Amino acid sequence: MRLSKLGSVALVGALALALASCSGGGAPDTSGEAGEPAASGDPLTMLIGSSGDAETAAVQAAADAWSTESGVDVEVIAASDLNQELAQGFAGDTAPDVFYMGWDQFQTYASDDFLEPYAANLENADAFYPALVDAFSYDGEFVCAPKDFSTLGLVINTQLWADAGLTEADIPTDWASLQSAAETLTSGDTVGLSMGAEYARLGVFMEQAGGGLMDGETVTASSPENLEALEYVQGLLEAGALQWPADLGAGWGGEAFGNGSAAMVIEGPWIRGALENDFPDVEFQVVELPAGPAGQGTFTFSNCWGIPEGQDTVESAQELVAFLTSDEQQLEFAEAFGVIPSTESAAATYAETYPENEAFVAGADYAVSPVAFSGAADVVGEFNNAITTLQGGDAQAVLDQVQTQLEAALEASQG
């Protein structure tokens, strides 16, 4: 059930283009099919799950630019809880016309026929990374266009690093050196390491241990490798070298990092835009996540641009998505909040333009997608709740519960 790796050959081959003509606002052909007019001039609503003001402002600017050209107004709504608000919209027959559809929810919505399968009709349908096309395909049909992708890296506050007497030679490369650095950086009101209390962060340690929730079609949540990963994280918690953002009075890892409560965080490239906007004086560097007993491991994430099935505004929504997924617009998003474009050509320009994000791009070579089959999201939600109580808890009991729940969800999805 994992997303196939973004192959190094494809990625390296994609990293050869220059920014050249991509800085301006040149408008691409925004029709779903060449010459086809929009079916409706009715205003559109767009629901997004934003990483912060930088992302919200960038999406609003893009929507405004498209509105100026098309004559169709777009209201951008930044959700406080995207999954909940999206579910409520569908339940109340008030679904937004365009929305972020997360990797973790896609299979569930697609299997329930909630999503318009429009992506194959886009003029740039062949330009997206094949692995991302696979991630947002259902029953062999490319359903919704990936808006970008991200991997996770280790983000280090370089000032706090230097103040602690650490040097380049101390950059963590394995679990032991990560724990050593985190303990050294923990002082006063600053903890050495923080990350979201969720599978989408802790799961990378499972991958680095040679585990994971799934191996092909088999649930492997209760494996010894996963236990080793959870017990390692428990050790960091119990040593005081790791704290969750909520325990630091922060809403997410980027905020904890920006306000100096955490010296290192595990986050994706979106943190750059958030820091530049909210904490412009914080200096940082990004390195690849340290390897575990089984080697390197990280996650790749993506959202697609979802459109409700059968909505009256489908055609104009599709035109908007065509605009938003053009190379030009994706590179503007990259500049604003750091995500990696979902088309191979735009990702090439991104890597050349932002060498400071090299670690995120390098991670694509071995990244896997978190488990995401239909019904898995509810189990992951329960797992996330258990992670918040991991310190002092029974790690094997947590994994056994995930094993049972995930097996039941998998059986239900196949029935």
SULFENUR-V128089 format. One record per residue. N is the residue number from 1. RES is the residue in three letters. SS is DSSP state (@ for helix, = for strand, . for the rest). PHI is phi in radians with two decimals (none if undefined). OMEGA is omega in whole degrees, 0 to 359 (999 if undefined). Layout:
<<N	RES	SS	PHI	OMEGA> <N	RES	SS	PHI	OMEGA>>
This chain:
<<1	MET	.	none	180> <2	ARG	.	-1.39	171> <3	LEU	.	-1.18	180> <4	SER	.	-1.08	182> <5	LYS	.	-1.14	173> <6	LEU	.	-1.30	191> <7	GLY	.	-1.01	182> <8	SER	@	-1.14	180> <9	VAL	@	-1.12	180> <10	ALA	@	-1.13	183> <11	LEU	@	-1.21	180> <12	VAL	@	-1.08	178> <13	GLY	@	-1.12	181> <14	ALA	@	-1.45	187> <15	LEU	.	-1.68	186> <16	ALA	.	-2.04	186> <17	LEU	.	-1.60	179> <18	ALA	.	-1.91	184> <19	LEU	.	-1.18	173> <20	ALA	@	0.64	191> <21	SER	@	-1.61	188> <22	CYS	@	-1.66	184> <23	SER	.	-1.49	182> <24	GLY	.	-1.57	183> <25	GLY	.	-1.82	179> <26	GLY	.	-0.93	187> <27	ALA	.	-1.58	177> <28	PRO	.	-1.36	171> <29	ASP	.	-1.13	186> <30	THR	.	-1.75	179> <31	SER	.	-1.39	179> <32	GLY	.	-1.12	173> <33	GLU	.	-2.33	189> <34	ALA	.	-0.90	175> <35	GLY	.	1.40	183> <36	GLU	.	-1.50	182> <37	PRO	.	-1.33	176> <38	ALA	.	-1.14	182> <39	ALA	.	-1.39	185> <40	SER	.	-2.54	175> <41	GLY	.	-1.70	179> <42	ASP	.	-1.09	178> <43	PRO	.	-1.04	178> <44	LEU	=	-1.91	171> <45	THR	=	-1.94	180> <46	MET	=	-2.21	179> <47	LEU	=	-1.88	182> <48	ILE	=	-2.20	170> <49	GLY	.	-1.85	191> <50	SER	.	-1.68	175> <51	SER	.	-1.43	180> <52	GLY	.	2.76	185> <53	ASP	@	-1.06	182> <54	ALA	@	-1.10	180> <55	GLU	@	-1.20	180> <56	THR	@	-1.03	181> <57	ALA	@	-1.12	181> <58	ALA	@	-1.16	179> <59	VAL	@	-1.17	178> <60	GLN	@	-1.10	179> <61	ALA	@	-1.11	179> <62	ALA	@	-1.15	179> <63	ALA	@	-1.09	179> <64	ASP	@	-1.13	180> <65	ALA	@	-1.11	178> <66	TRP	@	-1.17	179> <67	SER	@	-1.08	179> <68	THR	@	-1.06	181> <69	GLU	@	-1.37	188> <70	SER	@	-1.58	185> <71	GLY	.	1.44	180> <72	VAL	.	-1.84	180> <73	ASP	.	-1.28	177> <74	VAL	=	-2.26	174> <75	GLU	=	-1.71	180> <76	VAL	=	-1.67	181> <77	ILE	=	-2.07	176> <78	ALA	=	-1.53	184> <79	ALA	.	-1.29	171> <80	SER	.	-1.46	174> <81	ASP	.	-2.50	189> <82	LEU	@	-1.01	184> <83	ASN	@	-1.05	181> <84	GLN	@	-1.16	183> <85	GLU	@	-1.21	178> <86	LEU	@	-1.19	178> <87	ALA	@	-1.08	179> <88	GLN	@	-1.14	179> <89	GLY	@	-1.12	178> <90	PHE	@	-1.18	181> <91	ALA	@	-1.13	182> <92	GLY	.	-1.68	180> <93	ASP	.	1.03	179> <94	THR	.	-2.24	181> <95	ALA	.	-1.07	177> <96	PRO	.	-1.14	182> <97	ASP	.	-1.30	177> <98	VAL	=	-2.50	183> <99	PHE	=	-2.76	170> <100	TYR	=	-1.22	175> <101	MET	=	-2.05	186> <102	GLY	=	-1.27	177> <103	TRP	.	-0.94	186> <104	ASP	.	-1.40	182> <105	GLN	.	-1.88	190> <106	PHE	@	-0.99	184> <107	GLN	@	-1.05	179> <108	THR	@	-1.13	181> <109	TYR	@	-1.19	181> <110	ALA	@	-1.15	182> <111	SER	@	-1.20	178> <112	ASP	.	-1.66	178> <113	ASP	.	1.05	177> <114	PHE	.	-1.54	189> <115	LEU	=	-1.94	175> <116	GLU	.	-1.28	180> <117	PRO	.	-1.48	188> <118	TYR	.	-1.81	196> <119	ALA	@	-1.06	182> <120	ALA	@	-1.14	180> <121	ASN	@	-1.49	181> <122	LEU	.	-1.21	179> <123	GLU	.	-1.12	180> <124	ASN	.	-1.78	183> <125	ALA	@	-1.01	181> <126	ASP	@	-1.52	185> <127	ALA	@	-1.57	184> <128	PHE	=	-1.35	173> <129	TYR	.	-0.94	180> <130	PRO	@	-0.97	180> <131	ALA	@	-1.11	178> <132	LEU	@	-1.29	174> <133	VAL	@	-1.04	178> <134	ASP	@	-1.07	183> <135	ALA	@	-1.11	183> <136	PHE	.	-2.00	172> <137	SER	=	-1.98	178> <138	TYR	=	-2.37	184> <139	ASP	.	0.91	177> <140	GLY	.	1.40	182> <141	GLU	=	-1.93	177> <142	PHE	=	-1.26	192> <143	VAL	.	-1.62	184> <144	CYS	.	-2.40	189> <145	ALA	.	-1.33	176> <146	PRO	=	-1.15	184> <147	LYS	.	-1.54	179> <148	ASP	.	-3.14	169> <149	PHE	=	-2.61	183> <150	SER	=	-2.53	169> <151	THR	=	-2.06	179> <152	LEU	=	-1.85	176> <153	GLY	=	-2.38	177> <154	LEU	=	-1.73	183> <155	VAL	=	-1.75	188> <156	ILE	=	-2.08	172> <157	ASN	=	-1.31	188> <158	THR	@	-1.21	178> <159	GLN	@	-1.23	178> <160	LEU	@	-1.13	178> <161	TRP	@	-1.08	180> <162	ALA	@	-1.15	180> <163	ASP	@	-1.06	180> <164	ALA	.	-1.48	179> <165	GLY	.	1.39	180> <166	LEU	.	-1.57	181> <167	THR	.	-2.21	179> <168	GLU	@	-1.01	181> <169	ALA	@	-1.18	182> <170	ASP	@	-1.65	178> <171	ILE	.	-0.95	184> <172	PRO	.	-1.10	176> <173	THR	.	-2.10	178> <174	ASP	=	-2.59	184> <175	TRP	@	-1.10	182> <176	ALA	@	-1.11	181> <177	SER	@	-1.29	174> <178	LEU	@	-1.17	179> <179	GLN	@	-1.12	180> <180	SER	@	-1.06	180> <181	ALA	@	-1.14	181> <182	ALA	@	-1.10	179> <183	GLU	@	-1.19	179> <184	THR	@	-1.14	183> <185	LEU	@	-1.40	181> <186	THR	.	-1.38	183> <187	SER	=	-2.79	177> <188	GLY	.	1.04	181> <189	ASP	.	-1.57	183> <190	THR	=	-1.99	174> <191	VAL	=	-1.70	184> <192	GLY	=	-1.16	186> <193	LEU	=	-2.46	173> <194	SER	=	-2.49	175> <195	MET	=	-2.88	179> <196	GLY	.	-1.05	178> <197	ALA	.	-1.39	187> <198	GLU	.	-2.74	178> <199	TYR	@	-0.98	182> <200	ALA	@	-1.15	174> <201	ARG	@	-2.04	182> <202	LEU	@	-1.07	182> <203	GLY	@	-1.05	179> <204	VAL	@	-1.16	177> <205	PHE	@	-1.20	176> <206	MET	@	-1.11	177> <207	GLU	@	-1.11	181> <208	GLN	@	-1.18	178> <209	ALA	.	-1.51	182> <210	GLY	.	1.58	181> <211	GLY	.	-1.88	184> <212	GLY	.	2.36	182> <213	LEU	.	-1.28	181> <214	MET	=	-2.34	169> <215	ASP	=	-2.21	188> <216	GLY	.	1.14	180> <217	GLU	.	-1.76	183> <218	THR	=	-1.92	176> <219	VAL	=	-1.35	184> <220	THR	.	-2.24	187> <221	ALA	.	-1.06	186> <222	SER	.	-1.59	184> <223	SER	.	-1.22	176> <224	PRO	@	-1.04	179> <225	GLU	@	-1.11	179> <226	ASN	@	-1.18	177> <227	LEU	@	-1.09	177> <228	GLU	@	-1.04	180> <229	ALA	@	-1.15	181> <230	LEU	@	-1.14	180> <231	GLU	@	-1.22	174> <232	TYR	@	-1.12	179> <233	VAL	@	-1.12	176> <234	GLN	@	-1.01	179> <235	GLY	@	-1.09	176> <236	LEU	@	-1.11	179> <237	LEU	@	-1.11	184> <238	GLU	@	-1.21	176> <239	ALA	.	-1.39	182> <240	GLY	.	1.38	182> <241	ALA	.	-1.51	177> <242	LEU	=	-2.27	172> <243	GLN	=	-2.40	176> <244	TRP	=	-1.29	180> <245	PRO	@	-0.94	182> <246	ALA	@	-1.06	179> <247	ASP	@	-1.29	178> <248	LEU	@	-1.81	180> <249	GLY	.	1.31	182> <250	ALA	.	-2.07	181> <251	GLY	.	-1.42	178> <252	TRP	.	-2.78	185> <253	GLY	@	-1.04	180> <254	GLY	@	-1.09	178> <255	GLU	@	-1.20	178> <256	ALA	@	-1.06	179> <257	PHE	@	-1.20	184> <258	GLY	@	-1.13	182> <259	ASN	.	-1.55	175> <260	GLY	.	1.45	179> <261	SER	.	-1.32	179> <262	ALA	=	-2.30	181> <263	ALA	=	-1.48	176> <264	MET	=	-2.42	174> <265	VAL	=	-2.43	172> <266	ILE	=	-1.73	183> <267	GLU	=	-2.59	179> <268	GLY	=	-1.80	185> <269	PRO	.	-1.14	177> <270	TRP	@	-1.09	182> <271	ILE	@	-1.13	182> <272	ARG	@	-1.06	180> <273	GLY	@	-1.12	180> <274	ALA	@	-1.13	180> <275	LEU	@	-1.21	181> <276	GLU	@	-1.09	182> <277	ASN	@	-1.43	188> <278	ASP	@	-1.81	182> <279	PHE	.	-2.39	189> <280	PRO	.	-1.15	183> <281	ASP	.	-1.59	181> <282	VAL	.	-1.42	178> <283	GLU	.	-1.69	185> <284	PHE	=	-2.65	171> <285	GLN	=	-2.38	181> <286	VAL	=	-2.09	176> <287	VAL	=	-2.20	177> <288	GLU	.	-1.14	179> <289	LEU	.	-1.07	178> <290	PRO	.	-1.04	179> <291	ALA	=	-1.34	175> <292	GLY	=	-1.79	181> <293	PRO	.	-1.00	182> <294	ALA	.	-1.81	179> <295	GLY	=	2.02	183> <296	GLN	.	-1.37	177> <297	GLY	.	-2.86	174> <298	THR	.	-2.66	178> <299	PHE	=	-1.84	168> <300	THR	=	-1.98	182> <301	PHE	=	-2.17	173> <302	SER	.	-2.68	166> <303	ASN	=	-1.96	168> <304	CYS	=	-1.96	175> <305	TRP	=	-1.54	181> <306	GLY	=	-1.47	175> <307	ILE	.	-2.29	181> <308	PRO	=	-1.11	180> <309	GLU	.	-1.13	173> <310	GLY	.	1.33	180> <311	GLN	.	-1.18	180> <312	ASP	.	-1.07	185> <313	THR	.	-1.68	185> <314	VAL	@	-0.97	186> <315	GLU	@	-1.18	179> <316	SER	@	-1.23	176> <317	ALA	@	-1.12	178> <318	GLN	@	-1.15	176> <319	GLU	@	-1.10	178> <320	LEU	@	-1.09	180> <321	VAL	@	-1.09	177> <322	ALA	@	-1.02	178> <323	PHE	@	-1.16	185> <324	LEU	@	-1.19	182> <325	THR	.	-1.71	174> <326	SER	.	-1.11	179> <327	ASP	@	-0.99	182> <328	GLU	@	-1.03	183> <329	GLN	@	-1.27	178> <330	GLN	@	-1.11	178> <331	LEU	@	-1.24	174> <332	GLU	@	-1.18	175> <333	PHE	@	-1.09	179> <334	ALA	@	-1.04	179> <335	GLU	@	-1.14	185> <336	ALA	@	-1.35	184> <337	PHE	@	-2.51	160> <338	GLY	.	1.53	182> <339	VAL	.	-1.19	181> <340	ILE	=	-1.59	181> <341	PRO	.	-1.00	184> <342	SER	.	-1.53	175> <343	THR	=	-1.66	184> <344	GLU	@	-1.11	182> <345	SER	@	-1.20	179> <346	ALA	@	-1.23	177> <347	ALA	@	-1.12	176> <348	ALA	@	-1.06	180> <349	THR	@	-1.12	180> <350	TYR	@	-1.01	184> <351	ALA	@	-1.11	179> <352	GLU	@	-1.28	185> <353	THR	@	-1.41	185> <354	TYR	.	-2.15	180> <355	PRO	@	-1.09	178> <356	GLU	@	-1.15	177> <357	ASN	@	-1.75	183> <358	GLU	@	-0.98	183> <359	ALA	@	-1.12	179> <360	PHE	@	-1.17	180> <361	VAL	@	-1.19	179> <362	ALA	@	-1.07	181> <363	GLY	@	-1.12	180> <364	ALA	.	-1.10	183> <365	ASP	.	-1.20	182> <366	TYR	.	-2.22	182> <367	ALA	.	-1.27	172> <368	VAL	=	-2.22	177> <369	SER	.	-1.54	173> <370	PRO	.	-1.04	181> <371	VAL	.	-1.01	188> <372	ALA	.	-2.65	179> <373	PHE	.	-1.27	182> <374	SER	.	-1.01	181> <375	GLY	.	1.71	182> <376	ALA	@	-1.24	186> <377	ALA	@	-1.05	180> <378	ASP	@	-1.15	179> <379	VAL	@	-1.16	178> <380	VAL	@	-1.07	177> <381	GLY	@	-1.06	176> <382	GLU	@	-1.15	177> <383	PHE	@	-1.07	179> <384	ASN	@	-1.03	178> <385	ASN	@	-1.07	180> <386	ALA	@	-1.19	181> <387	ILE	@	-1.08	180> <388	THR	.	-1.12	180> <389	THR	.	-1.93	185> <390	LEU	.	-1.12	181> <391	GLN	.	-1.07	181> <392	GLY	.	1.38	183> <393	GLY	.	-1.65	180> <394	ASP	.	-1.71	185> <395	ALA	@	-1.10	181> <396	GLN	@	-1.15	178> <397	ALA	@	-1.13	177> <398	VAL	@	-1.08	181> <399	LEU	@	-1.18	178> <400	ASP	@	-1.09	178> <401	GLN	@	-1.16	178> <402	VAL	@	-1.08	179> <403	GLN	@	-1.00	182> <404	THR	@	-1.11	183> <405	GLN	@	-1.18	183> <406	LEU	@	-1.25	176> <407	GLU	@	-1.08	179> <408	ALA	@	-1.15	179> <409	ALA	@	-1.14	180> <410	LEU	@	-1.14	179> <411	GLU	@	-1.08	180> <412	ALA	@	-1.13	181> <413	SER	@	-1.22	181> <414	GLN	@	-1.61	182> <415	GLY	.	-1.52	999>>
